Amino acid sequence: MRSRKLTGAAEAAERFRSSCASGGGGGGAMFSAGAESLLHQAREIQDEELKKFCSRISKLLQAEDLGPDTLDSLQRLFLIISATKYSRRLEKTCVDLLQATLGLPACPEQLQVLCTAILREMSPSDSLSLAWDHTQNSRQLSLVASVLLAQGDRNEEVRAVGQGVLRALESRQPEGPSLRHLLPVMAKVVVLSPGILQEDQATLLSKRLVDWLRYASLQQGLPHSGSFFSTPRARQPGPITEVDGAVATDFFTVLSTGHRFTEDQWLNVQAFSMLRAWLLHSGPEGPGTLDTDDRSEQEGSTLSVISATSSSAGRLLPPRERLREVAFEYCQRLIEQSNRRALRKGDSDLQKACLVEAVLVLDVLCRQDPTFLYRSLSCLKALHGRVRGDPASVRVLLPLALFFLSHGEAAAVDSEAVYQHLFTRIPAEQFHSPLLAFEFIQFCRDNLHLFGGHLSTLRLSFPNLFKFLAWNSPPLTSEFVALLPALVDAGTALEMLHALLDLPCLTAVLDLQLRSSPAPSERPLWDTSLRAPSCLEAFRDPQFQGLFQYLLRPKASGTTERLAPLHQLLQPMAGCARVVQCAEAVPTLLQAFFSAVTQVADGALINQLALLLLGRSDSLYPAPGYAARVHSVLSSQFPALCTLKPSLVVELARDLLEFLGSVNGLCSRASLVTSVVWAVGEYLSVTYDRRCTVEQINKFFEALEALLFEVTQCRPSAALPRCPPQVVTALMTTLTKLASRSQDLIPRASLLLSKMRTLAQSSATSSTHSKEGAEAIRTRATELLTLLKMPSVAQFVLTPSTEVCSPRYHRDANTALPLALRTVSRLVEREAGLLPG
């Protein structure tokens, strides 16, 4: 152990390194806990500690020998600055030395990579001054470029980097050793700023890509060094093989295998990785557009296609068209190679990844040049038939669906069948795959403009899409917030709102479904600490199968089911970590839903939504803290619905009276009750609905009076039940508003307010309300009581006319409203001063 004392940052990193070294086979859970502890410690390191640690690193970087201590300290520094979302400020001396170390020709590669990672974490920063032109080594060029590109395009760094890479392309041979490090940089430049390349530079890069993609060697690379006893025959390179072990007879691709690769083979792999980006952004025609020779007419004529392909074969193609032809051949070869049975699992996974990219490249080619469409259809239809029944290849279905979505009409493909399979089976069977979940939702988001007539299929499939959300809620919440406006439809809005409110319950049911799976080897990991045998028994019980199947339905059914029995059955799973995470995401999703549904809702739907809010307020899955968070959202949305349709209160008078007639769970629903009470006081008026009658006002007054009595009646234990003071003040205010509209009620309201003022001043109130809460009730009662002594003023203030609510009355100090408010304020202050106590 080192004798010198470490700073807080170094100690944190030292503990992490020690825990990793001693963890051995402790398992992923212990490592995750250790990593989480380390990140927490790194985030807590203060600026003063970081400053001392940077001073120590500066001394190490100035030494002649950059040894293990330097490497260890840089690793710790990277951990500290990457552990927080905000940028850490490093000493300028330390930043300058990091840049200088990155530029040292003899610096070890691992140190250079760490310096690069630290400088990228600081980006964008004005303190960086890396020079691209003074760097000669290709690996250093790539590292410096990554830092400059992370800076953004402040001083045209992207253009400088792109031009530097192009100069390297022009000055070196295609098989030169430096290009392997620079090609990924060029791919990034193309994406960030596609317009920086001139025509001759784009032509040069297209030619280089053709060479790398089509003419890479079919022999394996030589070993780095031979042993003393090795023979020349043993050192001879062997042939490249396919994933099934057969000797390759066609050109090299990313799916070709071997023990060692040559430089041009590495360039082949990197060229394919940037191919799609280059096809999209290269050339004057811009992303995704067709060539200027108008091939749109060829899309509808097979004869034109045959003529075009035969003429293309007989002449020398321009570089851009030649690249497209080679890209098409390369993708066809990858699809052929994917049919082979891989000997290793890693190669099998690579096959699927390459299939995804190959189909995406073919989609770009067909959009840019329709002659490729008819040459691609046969193999892609066969590929779709092969992978649709293979759960392991499910990710390939997404780019295939995109292809058919883009070209289905021209290709005479039954796109509806493709999408029915895509939206029906995949979410139901693969919801537990986080990567697929993200790609699936991203596919839906990015291609909404292409769905057209298939948008109804997407909207009706929201119960299946919600399975992705229920199981992967933390990373998918923002994606669904962006997708929900496209999913919300007036016909399914009510069912969707029920589904959102039941989302934590769906998470619990999906957990049970996986636990009951007959193929345990295929099941993903879950919270093994949870033991819920009663829930598993209920899941298998035929008595509840109807409710479980409704919750797991693949498409919108047009009906709603009350799932309260399931809430009770699945209560033991309410504390499951995944359920809790899902419950935390629901309020955000509800806000997004209401923002979208109010854009399409008519009067009848608004009424139904309001009733649903009231009905579901006491029927929620009992996840910890879930009801309180949902009630907070519902309480803000109910007034918003009333604002959209003020007549809602009159039309739903019977339902609102029923809701306000019960105090069961009042404390847990206090925010929603307050919103409903406020809405009654605001909108139960002939100003908003001519159908409002004195009889209705009297009925609401009696209901609210009884409710106020229930929550404020004297009981043996306390003068007031444990009810938030906001509910009491809202009830008093609404009762006063109603009394001002039906003046026969003023005596009753005045008597009630007098009692409330007296009750708020009593000593018994302190056992239920805080001093501030009791004072708020007393003050509100006093103010309202004073207003009721002047009925005409009370009606003017509490129920202003539409003209008075006009902004002009608030901006102009000489108009009636400011004058009236000043007069009322003086009267209220005078009356309050004369009141006893």
SULJOPE-V707592 format. One line per field, one symbol per residue. phi: phi as a letter, one per 40 degrees, with the letter a starting at -180 (. if undefined). psi: psi as a letter, one per 30 degrees, with the letter a starting at -180 (. if undefined). A space follows every 50 residues. Layout:
# SULJOPE-V707592
phi=???
psi=???
This chain:
# SULJOPE-V707592
phi=.ccccccdcccccccccccccccfccgccccccccccccccccccccccc ccccccccccccccbccccccccccccccccccbcccccbcccccccccc cccccccdccccccdcccccccccacccacbccccbccccdccccccccc cgbcbfcccccccccccccccbcdcdccccccccccccccccaccccccc cccccccccdcccbbccbbcccccabccccbdccccccccbcccgcccbb ccbcccbacbbccccccccccccbccccccbcgccgcgcccccfcccccc bcccccccccccccbcccdccccccccccccccccccccccccbcccccc dccccdccccccccccccaccccccccccccccccccccbdcbccccccc ccccccbdcccfbcccccccccccccccbbccccccdcccccdcccbdcc cfcccccccccdcccccdcccbccccccccdccddcccadcbcccccdcc ccccccdcccccccccccbccccccbccccbbcccccccccdcbcccccc ccdcbccgbbbcbddcdcccddcccddcccccccccdccccccccccccb ccccccccccccdccccbbbcccdgcccccccccccccccccccbdcdcc cbdccccccccbbcgcccbcccdcccccccccbcaccbacccbccccccc cccccccccccbccbdcacbccbdcccccccccccccccccbccccdccc cccccccccccccccccbbccccccccccccccccccccbdccdccccbc ccccccdccccccccccdccccccdcccccccccccg
psi=kkflklleeeeeeeeeeeeeefebhfleeeeeeeeeeeeeeeffkleeee eeeeeeeeeefflejiaeeeeeeeeeeeeeffflflkkklkeeeeeeeee eefkegkkeeeeeeeeeeeeffkkkffkhkkefgkekeeeeeeeeeeeef fahehheeeeeeeeeeeeeefllegkfffeffeeeeeeeeeeifgfklee eeeeeeeeeeeeefhllgkllklekllefkleeffkkllkllfgfkkkfa lklfgkllekklefeeeeeeeefgeeeeeefllfflkglllfgigefffg jeeeeeeeeeeefglkkleeeeeeeeeeeeeeeeeefffkjkfkeeeeee eeeeeeeeeeeeeeefeejfffefffeeeeeeeeeeffgjffgffffeee eeeeeegeeefhkieeeeeeeefeeeeefgfgjeeeeeeeeeeeefgeff ecfgeeeeefgeeeefeeeefheeffeeeeeffeeffkkefgeeeeeeee fgeeeeeeeeeeeefgkfifffklkajffkjieeeeeeefkfegeeeeee fgkflkfglkkkgeeeeeegefgfgkeeeeeeeffeeeeeeeeeeeffff kaeeeeeeeeeeeeeffgilkhkkgeeeeeeeeefffeeeeeeeiffeee egeeeeeeeffkgkgeefgeeeeeeeeeeeeefikfefjffkleeeeeee eeeeeeeeeefglkleeleklikkfeeeeeeeeeeeeeeffjfffeeeee eeeeeeeeefflfffffelleeeeeeeeeeeeeeeeeffieeeeeeefil leeefkfeffejffleeeeeeeeeeeeeeeeeffkl.
